[in-house]
């Protein structure tokens, strides 16, 4: 059963403080996907997602809302920055790469799910291959090896087991090896496994700064060419995981995986376009004359088009697009009218206050105070953040944002890093407790926070 909008907001509340309007908007958009799937096909094809434009300063949770939404929906997600795309004729990325990245994310999700479903079978096959690697069948005629004929190069198996054995002896030895493997007594034994290696030509071309279209074409071409294999000598415990991955991959129907990934991207994909305000406007006196061109390049993807990817053609009609920008200088109305019309839902995110910062420090499941406490606990140091200490940190973060550049909740990272620098550097013996109260915070940060020049460069 899909989550209701109220349940979606409740889940988002575990990680994101405030911004109720934005949470409600994305929750409704996600629920509408579930509603759409229950409609007859004729009507379902007519209903397009309502794309969302988030307006608010940096560091208030725009990206995090979109990313958490994708995780809740188990949907492929990709974040791109509008400023990385430029009009044809300028150095930049091809807008189709947005959809290719989304398909790559969908392929990883589907492949991981399918490989997990065959993991037990793959482990059984991997154990069989380990036995064969440890006890090769030397009674079978070896493949023709000109290097061995010319130079008398012996194999690893010959060195370990000597002359070829008859089948009965091999069977008995393999049975004993299988028993020892099950008992975990051969984990440190060395075996030789074959692994695929990317060609040096691919490595050089990838490192040469190829654009997305060329990289995608090269990758599709690479699937038609045989992969290069190299032999590695590793311990049994490492070889087992390599073999499990190889056997699981053999069990997959990659054509079916690609088809499912395309459908997942088309029906559930979420694209987050950040910094869309940076391409708003068409001032020809601006040094960035390609801004309007970028909008017109992105428009077909959002309106609905077909993009060729390595998994096959992908329609973008039903992908949910979430755009975001601070819009300090430009306004949403500065976007070209066609693009404005493709983002019918607009939500404003509020700047964060000291009270918001205090809640961010303690309420989310992955809050910064919990992260730092867990990190230092690994060395026996206990961090105790008091209520007045949390409030002092929040007030300093809010003050620095107000007097310098407002970077939202990201300011908490810089403040906490400087606050705990000495504790993190020195470490301590087990059992020490460090109380982070108001007095500790003021003593560590007062001079910096009061000096605007220092706070500008340090915090």
C-alpha positions as CSV (number, residue, x, y, z in Angstrom):
1,X,0.0,0.0,0.0
2,X,1.4,3.4,-1.0
3,X,1.8,6.1,1.7
4,X,-0.9,8.7,2.1
5,X,0.2,12.4,1.8
6,X,0.0,12.7,5.6
7,X,2.2,9.7,6.0
8,X,4.7,11.0,3.5
9,X,4.9,14.3,5.4
10,X,5.3,12.4,8.6
11,X,8.3,10.5,7.1
12,X,9.8,13.7,5.8
13,X,9.5,15.3,9.2
14,X,12.0,12.7,10.5
15,X,14.7,14.3,8.4
16,X,13.7,17.8,7.5
17,X,12.6,20.6,9.9
18,X,9.9,23.0,8.9
19,X,9.0,23.8,5.2
20,X,5.4,22.4,5.6
21,X,4.2,23.9,2.3
22,X,6.9,22.2,0.3
23,X,6.4,18.9,2.0
24,X,2.7,18.9,1.3
25,X,3.2,19.8,-2.3
26,X,5.7,16.9,-2.9
27,X,3.5,14.5,-0.9
28,X,0.5,15.2,-3.1
29,X,2.6,14.8,-6.2
30,X,3.8,11.5,-5.1
31,X,0.4,10.3,-4.0
32,X,-1.0,11.3,-7.4
33,X,1.3,8.8,-9.1
34,X,-0.4,6.1,-7.1
35,X,-3.8,7.4,-7.9
36,X,-2.9,7.6,-11.6
37,X,-1.8,3.9,-11.7
38,X,-5.3,2.9,-10.6
39,X,-7.1,4.6,-13.5
40,X,-8.0,3.0,-16.8
41,X,-5.2,3.2,-19.4
42,X,-7.1,5.7,-21.6
43,X,-7.4,8.2,-18.8
44,X,-4.0,7.3,-17.3
45,X,-2.2,8.3,-20.4
46,X,-3.8,11.7,-20.4
47,X,-2.7,12.6,-16.8
48,X,0.7,14.2,-16.6
49,X,2.6,14.9,-13.4
50,X,2.4,18.4,-11.9
51,X,6.0,19.6,-11.8
52,X,7.1,21.6,-8.8
53,X,9.1,24.8,-8.5
54,X,10.7,25.4,-5.1
55,X,11.7,29.0,-4.3
56,X,14.0,29.7,-1.4
57,X,17.5,30.5,-0.2
58,X,20.3,27.9,-0.2
59,X,20.5,25.4,2.7
60,X,16.8,25.4,3.7
61,X,16.1,21.8,2.5
62,X,15.1,21.9,-1.2
63,X,17.4,19.2,-2.3
64,X,16.9,17.1,0.8
65,X,13.1,17.1,0.3
66,X,13.4,15.8,-3.3
67,X,16.0,13.2,-2.3
68,X,14.0,11.9,0.6
69,X,10.9,11.8,-1.5
70,X,12.6,9.6,-4.0
71,X,13.8,7.2,-1.3
72,X,10.3,7.0,0.1
73,X,8.9,6.1,-3.4
74,X,11.9,3.8,-4.2
75,X,12.2,5.8,-7.3
76,X,15.3,6.5,-9.5
77,X,16.5,10.0,-8.7
78,X,19.0,12.3,-10.2
79,X,20.1,15.8,-9.3
80,X,21.5,18.2,-11.9
81,X,22.5,21.8,-11.9
82,X,21.0,24.0,-14.6
83,X,24.2,26.0,-15.0
84,X,26.1,22.9,-16.3
85,X,24.0,22.9,-19.4
86,X,24.6,25.4,-22.2
87,X,23.2,26.3,-25.5
88,X,24.6,24.5,-28.6
89,X,27.9,26.1,-29.5
90,X,29.0,26.7,-26.0
91,X,31.0,24.3,-23.8
92,X,28.7,22.3,-21.6
93,X,26.6,19.2,-21.2
94,X,23.9,17.8,-23.4
95,X,20.5,18.0,-21.8
96,X,19.7,14.4,-22.8
97,X,22.4,13.3,-20.3
98,X,19.8,14.1,-17.6
99,X,17.6,11.2,-18.7
100,X,20.6,9.0,-19.4
101,X,21.7,9.5,-15.7
102,X,18.2,8.8,-14.6
103,X,18.2,5.5,-16.5
104,X,21.6,4.6,-15.0
105,X,20.1,5.1,-11.6
106,X,17.1,2.9,-12.5
107,X,19.4,0.2,-13.9
108,X,21.4,0.2,-10.7
109,X,18.2,-0.1,-8.6
110,X,16.7,-2.9,-10.7
111,X,19.9,-4.8,-11.0
112,X,20.6,-4.7,-7.3
113,X,17.0,-5.9,-6.6
114,X,17.3,-8.8,-9.1
115,X,20.8,-9.8,-7.9
116,X,19.5,-9.8,-4.3
117,X,16.7,-12.2,-5.4
118,X,19.2,-14.7,-6.8
119,X,21.9,-14.3,-4.2
120,X,21.3,-17.6,-2.5
121,X,21.5,-19.5,-5.7
122,X,24.6,-17.4,-6.7
123,X,26.3,-18.3,-3.4
124,X,25.8,-22.0,-4.0
125,X,27.3,-21.7,-7.5
126,X,30.1,-19.5,-6.1
127,X,31.0,-22.2,-3.5
128,X,31.1,-24.8,-6.3
129,X,33.5,-22.6,-8.3
130,X,35.7,-22.1,-5.2
131,X,35.9,-25.9,-4.8
132,X,36.9,-26.2,-8.5
133,X,39.5,-23.5,-8.2
134,X,41.0,-25.1,-5.1
135,X,40.9,-28.6,-6.6
136,X,41.2,-28.3,-10.4
137,X,40.2,-31.3,-12.5
138,X,43.6,-32.1,-14.1
139,X,42.3,-35.3,-15.7
140,X,40.6,-33.2,-18.4
141,X,42.7,-32.3,-21.4
142,X,44.0,-28.8,-21.0
143,X,43.2,-26.1,-23.6
144,X,46.0,-25.4,-26.1
145,X,48.4,-22.9,-24.6
146,X,51.3,-21.9,-26.9
147,X,53.1,-20.1,-24.0
148,X,53.1,-23.3,-21.9
149,X,54.4,-25.3,-24.9
150,X,57.1,-22.8,-25.7
151,X,58.3,-22.0,-22.2
152,X,57.0,-24.9,-20.1
153,X,54.9,-22.6,-17.9
154,X,53.0,-24.6,-15.3
155,X,49.7,-23.7,-13.9
156,X,48.9,-22.9,-10.3
157,X,47.1,-26.1,-10.0
158,X,50.1,-28.2,-11.2
159,X,52.3,-26.5,-8.6
160,X,49.8,-27.2,-5.8
161,X,48.6,-30.7,-6.8
162,X,51.3,-32.2,-9.0
163,X,50.4,-34.7,-11.7
164,X,46.8,-35.1,-12.9
165,X,44.7,-37.3,-10.7
166,X,42.0,-39.8,-11.7
167,X,38.3,-38.7,-11.4
168,X,37.7,-40.7,-8.2
169,X,40.5,-39.0,-6.3
170,X,39.4,-35.6,-7.5
171,X,35.9,-36.3,-6.4
172,X,37.1,-37.3,-2.9
173,X,39.4,-34.3,-2.6
174,X,36.7,-31.9,-3.6
175,X,34.2,-33.4,-1.1
176,X,36.8,-32.8,1.7
177,X,37.5,-29.3,0.4
178,X,33.8,-28.5,0.4
179,X,33.6,-29.6,4.0
180,X,36.6,-27.5,5.0
181,X,35.1,-24.5,3.2
182,X,31.8,-24.9,5.1
183,X,33.8,-24.9,8.4
184,X,35.6,-21.7,7.3
185,X,39.0,-23.3,7.5
186,X,40.2,-22.2,4.1
187,X,39.4,-18.5,4.2
188,X,43.0,-17.5,4.0
189,X,43.9,-19.9,1.1
190,X,44.9,-18.2,-2.2
191,X,43.0,-18.8,-5.4
192,X,43.3,-17.3,-8.8
193,X,40.1,-15.8,-10.2
194,X,39.3,-14.1,-13.5
195,X,37.8,-10.6,-13.4
196,X,36.7,-8.3,-16.2
197,X,38.9,-5.2,-16.7
198,X,38.0,-2.1,-18.7
199,X,40.1,-1.6,-21.7
200,X,42.9,1.0,-21.6
201,X,41.3,2.7,-24.6
202,X,38.1,3.2,-22.6
203,X,40.1,4.5,-19.6
204,X,42.0,7.0,-21.7
205,X,38.9,8.3,-23.6
206,X,36.9,8.6,-20.3
207,X,39.8,10.5,-18.7
208,X,40.0,12.8,-21.8
209,X,36.9,14.7,-20.9
210,X,34.5,13.2,-23.5
211,X,31.0,14.7,-23.5
212,X,28.0,12.7,-22.3
213,X,26.7,11.7,-25.8
214,X,30.1,10.3,-26.8
215,X,30.5,8.5,-23.5
216,X,27.0,7.0,-23.9
217,X,27.7,5.8,-27.5
218,X,31.1,4.4,-26.4
219,X,29.4,2.5,-23.5
220,X,26.8,1.0,-25.9
221,X,29.6,0.0,-28.3
222,X,31.5,-1.6,-25.4
223,X,28.6,-3.9,-24.7
224,X,29.1,-5.4,-28.2
225,X,32.8,-6.0,-27.7
226,X,34.3,-8.8,-25.6
227,X,35.5,-7.7,-22.2
228,X,39.1,-8.0,-21.3
229,X,39.8,-10.5,-18.5
230,X,42.7,-10.4,-16.0
231,X,43.6,-13.0,-13.4
232,X,44.0,-12.0,-9.8
233,X,45.3,-14.0,-6.8
234,X,43.1,-13.3,-3.8
235,X,42.1,-15.0,-0.6
236,X,39.1,-17.3,-0.5
237,X,37.0,-14.8,1.5
238,X,37.6,-12.1,-1.2
239,X,37.2,-14.6,-4.1
240,X,33.8,-15.7,-2.8
241,X,32.3,-12.2,-3.1
242,X,33.8,-11.8,-6.6
243,X,32.3,-15.1,-7.7
244,X,28.9,-14.4,-6.1
245,X,28.7,-11.2,-8.2
246,X,29.7,-13.0,-11.3
247,X,27.3,-15.9,-10.8
248,X,24.4,-13.5,-9.9
249,X,25.1,-11.5,-13.1
250,X,24.9,-14.7,-15.2
251,X,21.6,-15.6,-13.7
252,X,20.0,-12.2,-14.7
253,X,18.2,-11.6,-18.0
254,X,19.8,-8.3,-18.8
255,X,17.3,-7.5,-21.5
256,X,14.5,-7.9,-19.0
257,X,16.5,-5.8,-16.5
258,X,16.8,-3.0,-19.1
259,X,13.1,-3.1,-20.0
260,X,12.1,-2.8,-16.3
261,X,14.6,0.0,-15.7
262,X,13.2,2.0,-18.6
263,X,9.6,1.5,-17.3
264,X,10.8,2.5,-13.7
265,X,12.5,5.6,-15.0
266,X,9.5,6.6,-17.2
267,X,6.8,6.0,-14.5
268,X,8.6,6.7,-11.3
269,X,11.6,8.8,-12.1
270,X,12.3,12.1,-10.3
271,X,14.6,14.7,-11.7
272,X,15.8,17.6,-9.4
273,X,17.0,20.6,-11.4
274,X,18.9,23.0,-9.0
275,X,19.9,26.6,-9.6
276,X,17.2,27.1,-12.3
277,X,17.2,30.8,-11.3
278,X,20.7,31.1,-12.7
279,X,19.4,30.5,-16.3
280,X,16.4,32.9,-15.9
281,X,16.3,36.0,-18.0
282,X,17.7,36.9,-21.4
283,X,19.9,39.9,-20.9
284,X,22.1,39.9,-24.0
285,X,24.6,42.2,-22.1
286,X,25.2,39.4,-19.6
287,X,28.4,37.5,-20.0
288,X,26.3,34.3,-19.9
289,X,24.4,34.8,-23.2
290,X,23.2,31.2,-23.4
291,X,20.7,31.3,-20.5
292,X,17.6,31.5,-22.6
293,X,19.1,28.9,-24.9
294,X,19.5,26.5,-21.9
295,X,15.8,27.0,-21.0
296,X,14.8,26.1,-24.6
297,X,17.1,23.1,-24.6
298,X,15.6,21.8,-21.3
299,X,12.0,22.5,-22.3
300,X,11.5,19.5,-24.6
301,X,12.7,17.1,-21.9
302,X,10.2,18.5,-19.4
303,X,7.4,18.8,-22.0
304,X,7.8,15.2,-23.0
305,X,10.1,13.7,-25.6
306,X,12.0,10.5,-26.3
307,X,15.6,10.1,-25.4
308,X,17.8,7.3,-26.6
309,X,19.7,5.6,-23.8
310,X,21.8,2.4,-23.5
311,X,18.7,0.7,-22.1
312,X,16.5,1.7,-25.0
313,X,14.3,4.7,-25.8
314,X,12.8,6.5,-22.8
315,X,9.8,8.8,-22.9
316,X,10.0,11.7,-20.5
317,X,6.2,12.5,-20.4
318,X,5.5,11.1,-16.9
319,X,8.8,11.8,-15.2
320,X,8.4,14.2,-12.2
321,X,10.5,17.3,-12.5
322,X,11.3,19.3,-9.3
323,X,13.2,22.6,-10.0
324,X,14.6,24.9,-7.3
325,X,16.3,28.2,-7.1
326,X,17.0,31.1,-4.7
327,X,15.6,33.7,-7.1
328,X,17.4,36.5,-5.2
329,X,18.0,38.5,-8.4
330,X,15.8,36.8,-11.1
331,X,12.2,36.0,-10.6
332,X,10.2,32.9,-11.7
333,X,8.5,35.3,-14.2
334,X,11.9,35.8,-15.9
335,X,11.8,32.2,-17.1
336,X,10.5,31.8,-20.6
337,X,6.6,31.4,-20.6
338,X,6.7,27.8,-22.0
339,X,9.0,26.7,-19.1
340,X,6.9,28.5,-16.5
341,X,3.9,26.7,-17.7
342,X,5.6,23.3,-17.1
343,X,6.0,24.1,-13.4
344,X,2.4,24.8,-12.3
345,X,3.0,24.1,-8.6
346,X,5.2,26.8,-6.8
347,X,6.1,26.7,-3.2
348,X,8.2,29.1,-1.1
349,X,10.6,27.8,1.5
350,X,11.4,30.1,4.4
351,X,14.7,31.1,5.7
352,X,15.7,29.2,8.9
353,X,15.6,30.9,12.3
354,X,17.7,30.1,15.4
355,X,14.8,27.9,16.7
356,X,14.9,26.0,13.4
357,X,18.6,25.5,13.8
358,X,18.1,24.2,17.3
359,X,15.6,21.7,16.1
360,X,17.8,20.6,13.2
361,X,20.6,19.9,15.6
362,X,18.7,17.4,17.7
363,X,15.4,16.2,16.0
364,X,16.3,14.5,12.7
365,X,17.4,10.9,12.8
366,X,20.7,11.9,11.2
367,X,21.2,15.1,13.1
368,X,24.7,16.6,13.3
369,X,24.9,16.2,17.1
370,X,24.2,12.5,16.8
371,X,26.8,12.1,14.0
372,X,29.5,13.8,16.0
373,X,28.6,11.9,19.2
374,X,28.8,8.6,17.3
375,X,32.1,9.5,15.7
376,X,33.8,10.4,19.0
377,X,32.2,7.5,20.8
378,X,34.3,5.2,18.7
379,X,37.3,6.4,20.7
380,X,35.6,6.4,24.1
381,X,34.7,10.1,24.2
382,X,31.1,10.9,25.3
383,X,29.7,14.2,24.0
384,X,26.8,15.6,26.0
385,X,25.0,18.5,24.3
386,X,23.0,20.4,26.8
387,X,19.8,22.4,25.9
388,X,21.5,25.8,26.4
389,X,24.5,24.6,24.5
390,X,22.3,23.7,21.5
391,X,20.6,27.0,21.6
392,X,23.9,28.9,21.8
393,X,25.1,27.0,18.6
394,X,21.9,27.8,16.8
395,X,22.0,31.5,17.7
396,X,25.6,31.8,16.5
397,X,24.8,30.1,13.2
398,X,21.8,32.3,12.7
399,X,23.9,35.5,13.5
400,X,26.7,34.5,11.1
401,X,24.2,33.8,8.4
402,X,22.6,37.2,8.9
403,X,25.8,39.2,9.0
404,X,27.7,37.4,6.2
405,X,26.4,35.0,3.5
406,X,23.2,33.1,4.3
407,X,23.9,29.5,3.5
408,X,21.1,28.1,5.6
409,X,21.6,24.9,7.6
410,X,25.0,24.3,6.0
411,X,26.3,26.9,8.4
412,X,25.8,24.4,11.2
413,X,28.5,22.2,9.7
414,X,31.1,25.0,9.8
415,X,30.2,26.1,13.3
416,X,30.2,22.6,14.8
417,X,33.4,21.7,13.0
418,X,35.2,24.6,14.6
419,X,33.5,24.1,17.9
420,X,34.6,20.5,18.2
421,X,38.0,20.9,16.5
422,X,40.0,20.6,19.7
423,X,38.1,17.5,20.9
424,X,38.3,15.8,17.6
425,X,42.1,16.6,17.3
426,X,43.1,15.5,20.7
427,X,40.8,12.5,21.2
428,X,41.0,11.0,24.6
429,X,41.0,7.9,26.6
430,X,37.9,5.8,27.2
431,X,35.3,7.1,29.6
432,X,35.9,10.9,29.2
433,X,32.8,13.0,29.0
434,X,32.8,16.4,27.3
435,X,29.8,18.7,28.1
436,X,28.9,21.1,25.3
437,X,27.0,23.7,27.2
438,X,26.5,27.4,26.7
439,X,29.7,28.3,28.4
440,X,31.8,25.9,26.3
441,X,30.2,27.2,23.1
442,X,30.7,30.9,24.0
443,X,34.4,30.3,25.0
444,X,35.2,28.5,21.8
445,X,33.3,30.7,19.4
446,X,32.7,34.1,21.0
447,X,35.7,35.9,19.4
448,X,35.1,34.5,16.0
449,X,31.3,35.2,15.9
450,X,31.8,38.7,17.2
451,X,34.4,39.6,14.6
452,X,32.7,39.8,11.3
453,X,35.9,39.6,9.3
454,X,36.9,36.4,11.2
455,X,33.5,34.9,10.9
456,X,33.4,35.6,7.2
457,X,36.5,33.5,6.6
458,X,36.3,30.9,9.4
459,X,32.6,30.3,9.9
